[in-house]
Amino acid sequence: MKLTIWGIIRDQLSTIPAVVTTDLTGKTVIVTGSNIGLGLETARHFARMKPGKLIVACRSKEKGLAAVADIKEDTGCSAVEFMRLDLADFDSVKSFVHEFESQNKRLDILVENAAVALYDPEPQFTKDGWEVTAQVNHLATSLLGLLLLPVMVETGKKFNTRPRLVVVSSDMHDRARFEKKVVDSSKPLRDYAHKDDVDPGLRIATGRYSESKLLNVYFARALHEHLPPQSAVIVNSVTPGFCYSGLRRDVPLTDIRGLVLSLMEKALAWTSEEGSRCLVYASLGEEEEADKMKGVYVSSLGAIYEPSDHVLGEEGAKEQRIFWDDTVKELTKIDPRVEQIMKDYLR
């Protein structure tokens, strides 16, 4: 599907379906980046469905505990917990998984919502050496999903359920294109985003966010394709559309982009609660025909949709294979368990 200005306006002026609901009794849910915006509202919806455990995963303990208190007070759900997760730190991702596995025997829903959008043209790198947008939005998000995959697979077997892994992307992935020299490289991700390999003259533009969202779509589609057909785990990606979001909190209103975004928000943006409904649909929708949700791209209006024409085309299929293989290679260096998970749980 081709993203157009008129298509965006049409969708943003459409009526959003009511949130999907079900009984989550006994089930465990994780929502990353759930101290604010879309993540917080998504977690709030889940809390109203009586989950066995709802984990608010975010970087700040103070903000995470405040979100937990807010959700408990608003919904009456007492099964809400905070766990610290900083996607800009691979050690934090590994610690999160270790702590989760030591305390939990099941995981039914993982919503990978946390992301950053940087507007400073000067590149910022994490302590792990990766450009922040690439690490947070793609590499660490992918690492978390792969490391938690075994417990989701085992949950499906033990409890006869259909666990879901939802990767929050964006329609902005339609605008993303990777340079040919990156795609053709023997180390595409490092040439694209590692401080030891990127072009010294690198400048970060808003395109970095779009590219990371394209990588999200590629990852979700590739992970689905590598799961055995009989797997109970459902993987998909979703776009929340244009919503009021913490992603744009650092854009100065004195900047022309900030001014334009502010005007667009006033004219077109949905609330965070409205935008969160499609994340819940990706996590729970089509319960009676769950296989329909495998590998799909979910629209902001809570329906199965098509990703961009680029993703569906020959060039996109090639890029998806390249970035999947390279992502697995880089993540295996970060955590050797990735290699064993590939052998034990994926084709």
C-alpha positions as CSV (number, residue, x, y, z in Angstrom):
1,M,0.0,0.0,0.0
2,K,1.3,3.4,-1.0
3,L,1.3,6.1,1.7
4,T,-0.2,9.3,0.5
5,I,-1.1,12.6,2.2
6,W,-4.8,12.2,1.3
7,G,-4.7,8.7,2.6
8,I,-3.3,9.8,5.9
9,I,-5.9,12.6,6.2
10,R,-8.7,10.2,5.4
11,D,-7.6,7.7,8.0
12,Q,-7.0,10.3,10.6
13,L,-10.5,11.7,10.1
14,S,-12.0,8.2,10.3
15,T,-13.9,6.8,13.3
16,I,-11.7,4.5,15.3
17,P,-13.3,1.1,16.3
18,A,-13.9,0.4,20.0
19,V,-11.1,-1.4,21.8
20,V,-11.0,-5.2,21.6
21,T,-11.6,-6.9,24.9
22,T,-11.2,-10.4,26.4
23,D,-10.6,-12.1,29.7
24,L,-6.8,-12.2,30.5
25,T,-7.2,-14.1,33.7
26,G,-4.0,-15.9,34.5
27,K,-2.1,-14.4,31.5
28,T,1.1,-12.5,31.6
29,V,1.5,-9.3,29.5
30,I,4.6,-7.1,29.0
31,V,4.3,-3.6,27.4
32,T,7.6,-1.8,26.8
33,G,7.7,2.0,27.0
34,S,4.5,1.9,29.0
35,N,5.1,4.8,31.3
36,I,3.8,7.4,28.8
37,G,1.7,7.8,25.7
38,L,0.6,4.9,23.6
39,G,2.3,2.3,25.9
40,L,0.6,3.6,29.0
41,E,-2.8,3.6,27.4
42,T,-2.2,0.1,26.0
43,A,-1.2,-1.1,29.4
44,R,-4.3,0.6,30.9
45,H,-6.6,-1.3,28.5
46,F,-5.0,-4.6,29.4
47,A,-5.3,-3.8,33.1
48,R,-9.1,-3.7,32.7
49,M,-9.1,-7.2,31.4
50,K,-8.0,-8.8,34.7
51,P,-4.5,-10.1,33.7
52,G,-2.6,-12.5,35.9
53,K,0.3,-10.1,35.6
54,L,0.9,-6.9,33.7
55,I,4.5,-5.6,33.5
56,V,5.2,-2.0,32.8
57,A,8.7,-2.0,31.3
58,C,10.5,1.3,30.9
59,R,13.8,3.0,31.5
60,S,13.0,5.2,34.5
61,K,12.1,3.6,37.8
62,E,10.5,6.8,39.1
63,K,8.3,7.1,36.0
64,G,7.6,3.4,35.8
65,L,6.3,3.2,39.4
66,A,4.2,6.3,38.8
67,A,2.6,4.6,35.8
68,V,2.0,1.5,37.9
69,A,0.3,3.6,40.6
70,D,-1.8,5.5,37.9
71,I,-2.9,2.3,36.2
72,K,-3.9,0.6,39.5
73,E,-5.9,3.6,40.7
74,D,-7.6,4.0,37.4
75,T,-8.5,0.4,36.7
76,G,-8.5,-1.3,40.1
77,C,-6.1,-3.9,38.8
78,S,-3.6,-5.0,41.5
79,A,-1.5,-7.2,39.2
80,V,0.6,-4.4,37.7
81,E,4.3,-4.4,38.2
82,F,7.3,-2.3,37.1
83,M,10.4,-3.8,35.6
84,R,13.3,-1.7,34.4
85,L,14.3,-1.9,30.8
86,D,16.7,0.4,28.9
87,L,16.9,-0.5,25.3
88,A,19.9,1.8,24.9
89,D,21.8,-0.7,26.9
90,F,22.1,-4.3,25.8
91,D,23.1,-5.4,29.3
92,S,19.8,-4.0,30.6
93,V,17.9,-6.1,28.0
94,K,19.7,-9.2,29.1
95,S,19.2,-8.4,32.7
96,F,15.5,-7.8,32.1
97,V,15.1,-11.2,30.4
98,H,17.0,-13.0,33.1
99,E,14.9,-11.4,35.9
100,F,11.7,-12.1,34.0
101,E,12.5,-15.7,33.4
102,S,13.5,-16.3,37.0
103,Q,10.2,-15.0,38.3
104,N,7.7,-16.1,35.5
105,K,6.8,-19.3,33.8
106,R,4.6,-17.8,31.1
107,L,4.4,-14.9,28.7
108,D,1.2,-14.5,26.6
109,I,1.6,-11.0,25.1
110,L,4.7,-8.9,24.4
111,V,4.0,-5.5,23.0
112,E,7.3,-3.9,21.9
113,N,6.2,-0.3,21.9
114,A,9.3,1.6,23.2
115,A,11.1,3.8,20.7
116,V,12.9,7.0,20.2
117,A,12.8,9.7,17.5
118,L,15.8,12.0,17.5
119,Y,15.9,15.4,15.9
120,D,19.4,16.6,16.6
121,P,21.4,16.2,13.3
122,E,24.5,15.2,15.3
123,P,24.6,11.4,15.8
124,Q,24.4,10.1,19.3
125,F,25.8,6.7,20.2
126,T,25.1,4.3,23.0
127,K,27.7,2.9,25.3
128,D,27.4,-0.2,23.1
129,G,28.6,1.8,20.2
130,W,25.4,1.9,18.1
131,E,23.5,5.0,16.9
132,V,20.7,5.4,19.4
133,T,17.8,5.1,17.0
134,A,19.1,2.0,15.4
135,Q,19.8,0.3,18.8
136,V,16.7,1.3,20.6
137,N,14.1,0.9,17.8
138,H,15.6,-2.1,16.0
139,L,18.5,-4.0,17.6
140,A,17.5,-4.0,21.2
141,T,13.8,-4.4,20.3
142,S,14.7,-7.5,18.2
143,L,17.0,-8.9,20.9
144,L,14.3,-8.6,23.5
145,G,11.8,-10.4,21.2
146,L,14.2,-13.2,20.4
147,L,15.3,-13.8,24.0
148,L,11.7,-14.0,25.2
149,L,10.6,-16.2,22.3
150,P,11.4,-19.5,24.1
151,V,9.1,-18.7,27.1
152,M,6.4,-17.7,24.6
153,V,6.7,-20.9,22.7
154,E,6.6,-22.9,25.9
155,T,3.6,-20.9,27.2
156,G,1.7,-21.9,24.1
157,K,2.5,-25.6,24.6
158,K,1.9,-25.7,28.4
159,F,-1.2,-23.6,28.5
160,N,-2.7,-24.3,25.1
161,T,-2.7,-20.6,24.2
162,R,-1.7,-18.4,21.3
163,P,1.0,-16.0,22.6
164,R,1.5,-12.9,20.6
165,L,4.6,-10.7,19.9
166,V,3.6,-7.3,18.6
167,V,6.2,-4.9,17.2
168,V,5.0,-1.3,17.0
169,S,6.1,0.2,13.7
170,S,4.7,3.2,11.8
171,D,3.3,4.1,8.4
172,M,6.4,6.2,8.1
173,H,8.2,3.0,7.1
174,D,6.8,3.7,3.6
175,R,9.1,6.7,3.2
176,A,12.3,4.8,4.2
177,R,15.0,3.7,1.7
178,F,18.4,2.3,2.6
179,E,21.4,3.4,0.6
180,K,22.6,0.7,-1.9
181,K,26.1,0.7,-0.4
182,V,24.5,-0.3,3.0
183,V,22.3,-3.0,1.5
184,D,25.2,-4.4,-0.5
185,S,27.7,-4.3,2.3
186,S,29.1,-7.4,4.0
187,K,28.2,-5.7,7.3
188,P,25.1,-3.6,6.5
189,L,24.0,-2.7,10.1
190,R,27.5,-1.7,11.2
191,D,28.0,0.4,8.1
192,Y,24.6,2.0,8.8
193,A,24.8,2.6,12.5
194,H,28.0,1.6,14.4
195,K,30.4,4.3,15.4
196,D,33.4,2.3,14.3
197,D,32.0,1.9,10.7
198,V,29.7,4.7,9.8
199,D,30.7,7.6,7.5
200,P,32.5,10.2,9.7
201,G,30.3,12.8,8.2
202,L,27.1,11.1,9.3
203,R,24.2,13.4,10.0
204,I,21.0,12.2,11.6
205,A,17.8,13.3,9.9
206,T,14.2,12.4,10.6
207,G,14.6,9.6,8.0
208,R,16.4,7.6,10.7
209,Y,13.1,7.0,12.5
210,S,11.4,5.9,9.3
211,E,14.2,3.5,8.5
212,S,14.0,2.0,12.0
213,K,10.3,1.5,11.5
214,L,11.0,-0.3,8.2
215,L,13.4,-2.5,10.1
216,N,10.6,-3.3,12.5
217,V,8.4,-4.4,9.7
218,Y,11.2,-6.5,8.2
219,F,11.9,-8.1,11.6
220,A,8.3,-9.0,12.4
221,R,7.8,-10.5,8.9
222,A,11.0,-12.4,9.0
223,L,10.5,-13.8,12.5
224,H,7.1,-15.0,11.4
225,E,8.5,-16.7,8.4
226,H,11.2,-18.4,10.4
227,L,8.8,-19.8,13.0
228,P,7.6,-23.4,12.2
229,P,4.1,-23.4,10.6
230,Q,2.7,-25.2,13.6
231,S,4.0,-22.7,16.1
232,A,1.4,-21.3,18.5
233,V,3.3,-17.9,18.6
234,I,1.8,-15.1,16.5
235,V,4.1,-12.3,15.4
236,N,2.9,-9.1,13.7
237,S,3.6,-5.4,13.4
238,V,1.2,-2.5,13.8
239,T,1.0,1.2,13.1
240,P,-0.8,3.5,15.6
241,G,-1.2,6.3,13.1
242,F,-0.6,9.9,14.0
243,C,-1.2,10.4,17.7
244,Y,-0.3,12.7,20.5
245,S,2.9,11.0,21.6
246,G,6.0,11.4,23.8
247,L,8.1,10.7,20.7
248,R,7.9,14.3,19.7
249,R,8.4,15.9,23.2
250,D,11.9,17.0,22.3
251,V,11.0,18.9,19.1
252,P,11.4,22.6,19.8
253,L,8.4,24.7,18.7
254,T,10.8,27.3,17.4
255,D,12.0,24.7,14.9
256,I,9.9,24.6,11.7
257,R,9.4,20.9,12.1
258,G,8.1,21.4,15.6
259,L,5.7,24.1,14.4
260,V,4.4,22.0,11.6
261,L,4.0,19.0,13.8
262,S,2.2,21.1,16.4
263,L,-0.3,22.3,13.9
264,M,-0.8,18.8,12.4
265,E,-1.5,17.5,15.9
266,K,-4.1,20.1,16.6
267,A,-5.8,19.3,13.2
268,L,-5.4,15.6,12.8
269,A,-3.9,13.7,15.8
270,W,-5.7,11.1,17.7
271,T,-5.3,10.9,21.5
272,S,-2.9,8.3,22.8
273,E,-5.9,6.2,24.0
274,E,-7.4,6.2,20.5
275,G,-4.0,5.2,19.0
276,S,-3.5,2.5,21.5
277,R,-6.6,0.6,20.4
278,C,-4.9,-0.9,17.4
279,L,-2.0,-2.1,19.6
280,V,-4.6,-4.0,21.6
281,Y,-6.2,-5.3,18.4
282,A,-2.8,-6.6,17.2
283,S,-2.5,-8.4,20.6
284,L,-6.0,-9.8,20.9
285,G,-7.9,-9.3,17.7
286,E,-9.5,-12.2,15.6
287,E,-9.3,-14.5,18.7
288,E,-11.5,-17.1,17.0
289,E,-9.3,-17.1,13.8
290,A,-5.9,-16.3,15.4
291,D,-3.9,-17.6,12.4
292,K,-5.2,-14.6,10.4
293,M,-3.0,-12.4,12.5
294,K,0.3,-14.3,11.8
295,G,2.9,-12.1,10.1
296,V,0.4,-9.3,9.2
297,Y,0.7,-5.6,9.4
298,V,-2.1,-4.0,11.4
299,S,-3.5,-0.6,10.5
300,S,-4.2,2.3,12.9
301,L,-7.9,1.6,12.4
302,G,-7.6,-1.9,13.9
303,A,-7.6,-4.0,10.8
304,I,-5.3,-6.3,8.8
305,Y,-3.6,-4.1,6.2
306,E,-0.7,-4.1,3.8
307,P,2.7,-2.7,4.5
308,S,4.4,-0.5,1.9
309,D,4.7,-1.5,-1.8
310,H,8.5,-1.5,-1.2
311,V,8.2,-4.1,1.5
312,L,6.0,-6.3,-0.6
313,G,8.2,-6.0,-3.7
314,E,11.3,-7.9,-4.8
315,E,13.7,-5.2,-3.5
316,G,12.0,-5.3,-0.1
317,A,12.1,-9.1,0.1
318,K,15.8,-9.0,-0.6
319,E,16.4,-6.3,2.0
320,Q,14.4,-8.2,4.6
321,R,16.6,-11.3,4.1
322,I,19.7,-9.3,4.3
323,F,18.8,-7.3,7.5
324,W,17.4,-10.5,9.2
325,D,20.6,-12.4,8.6
326,D,22.7,-9.4,9.7
327,T,20.5,-8.7,12.7
328,V,20.9,-12.3,13.9
329,K,24.6,-12.1,13.3
330,E,25.0,-8.9,15.3
331,L,22.7,-10.0,18.1
332,T,24.5,-13.3,18.5
333,K,27.7,-11.3,19.2
334,I,25.8,-9.5,21.9
335,D,24.2,-12.6,23.4
336,P,25.2,-16.1,22.3
337,R,21.8,-17.4,23.3
338,V,20.4,-16.0,20.1
339,E,22.3,-18.7,18.1
340,Q,20.8,-21.5,20.2
341,I,17.3,-20.0,20.0
342,M,17.6,-19.9,16.2
343,K,18.5,-23.6,16.3
344,D,15.9,-24.7,18.8
345,Y,12.9,-22.6,17.9
346,L,13.2,-21.2,14.4
347,R,13.6,-22.7,10.9
